[in-house]
Amino acid sequence: MMFMFKFLENKKIINHLVSRYGFSKEYLDQFLFLFKHKSVFVISKDKEEVIKKILNKTVFNAGIEIFADKKHFVPSSLGFSAFCAKEIKYNFVVFNRDLVVDFLKGKPFSLEQVVNRNILSKGYIVCIYDNKIVGTCLYEDQLTPNIAFTNKKAK
Amino acid sequence: MTIELPQKLFEKYSSFLGKDVDLFINHCKTPYKAIRINTLKIKDIKEIECFKDMNYEKVIFLDNCYKITSNVVGLGNCAEQLLGFFQMQELSSMLPVYVLDPKKEDIILDMSAAPGNKTSFISEIMKNQGLIVANDIDANRSKKLIYTLKKNGVYNTVVTCNDALKLNFDFLFDKVLLDAPCSSEGFFLKKNKGIHTWSQKIVLKKAILQKKLIKKGFDLLKPNGVLVYSTCTLSPEENEEVIDFLLKNDSAVVEDIDVRLNVSSGLTSYNNKKYDASLKKAIRIYPHKTNLECFFVCKLRKK
């Protein structure tokens, strides 16, 4: 079933990004927010008028998916990795390289294993390595990588 | 290991390479892997942990590109590759993007974009600004394209999945990249695999499609816009003859390509056919002269 990309009333999404992770509104202002079915996408705002013209047609993808489920704010790990790590003020963990490899393999791990953290509450948190966002995890009793494609051969 | 070319292909190559044909064949299999640092995520190769124990050398004709000279297995499984810090890519295949010379304010069409290495390189040069429309005819290849863009943190791109000949927009593009579907001679030669499947019939069939595609791409271009045409094949029917067709039918001019490489000029005649003299401005990349994979690149401007 094909779904069209549509412009999103972005207030709720922006509020979530600001309150959960600490993004500045100025940083988020560079993006247009779109949705398609359950997913939320961001695309560079530069050519807004042209983008509007294209979205009248059937497009396969627009920009980068940042939430796979807009109702429950389930982030898309790869999409989040396009954001600047400096924007993340809270609800994050910092990895060393070994943890990055485990993350890519999809292995769960405990909070004690991370290099640094600033977690305000359970739920989805951002994973940072070497001052770059590498993805997101679900933090409940442990940290579970939130990635669609794991790679058992990651090294 | 020596590559054995089908007789007709050997004769074809001999007709424009002359006595260099054996040297050419012996250089087709490049002995290194090449990578491009994704500057949307990383500024310097030294930031990448997995290269710390490897030998590499900077490529002089392309920024942020390196030849990995260590004998490495499984580079594609390195965490930093999976995170989009770098992209494995043939050096020749980066040249069309360099020649396209994307600018931050451009609206660019990549007509045959999957698997997305060139598209993400364009976006990187544009610093995720402007707009790219990346198209591919095949849905599965388009999914691969989306994955590549997502992995590399590209967010200035719209992906369409259409027959490029049927593309239709309410606006025109500043630049068009047509990395045309081709008989892939360069790919087969590099891999030393599949070249026996080559036939002149396939070459001629591809050439028909390529002429339609270049015409379509040119129609979607703004006046004074730039179209870069490239293939990883060396058959003149798929290269100079396609450009010559456009020059005869549209107000296109071939522009010079300035690249710090020992490239060869495009052909102005082949097999008793004469092509437009300006085709000497196109470039042919021969492995024995450049240590790169076979490629053809031509830059055209709409008058």
Interface residues (C-beta under 8 A of the other chain):
Chain A: F31 V42 I43 S44 D46 K47 V50 I51 K53 I54 L55 K57 T58 V59 F60 N61 A62 G63 I64 E65 S76 L78 G79 S81 A82 R97 V100 V101 L104 D130 K132 V134 F149 N151 K153 A154 K155
Chain B: L40 K41 I42 E47 E49 C50 G74 N77 C78 A79 L82 L83 G84 F85 K104 E105 I107 N128 Q129 G130 L131 V133 A139 S142 I146 Y147 L149 K150 K151 G153 V154 Y155 N156 T157 V158 V159 T160 C161 N168 F169 D170 F171
